């Protein structure tokens, strides 16, 4: 896998996380977000606030994807790993 391919996949993943974070934010706090944006546009440190907001949205997007997109491990797989962890390497 080339460096450019890895970079593109990283950017695609970042975009997905940002989109998921934005969607969750819009659903939960649409009315408050409009007022917050108006206030942010009047601030002198808008660039710093925007960077912090991007960081928060990435974190929020990661939480949303973890909540809805991940498949939990199979119950029997968890039990098998627990049993294997209880046995030593020489016991197997």
Secondary structure as UniProt FT lines:
FT   HELIX           3..41
FT   TURN            44..45
FT   HELIX           46..68
FT   HELIX           75..86
FT   TURN            89..91
//
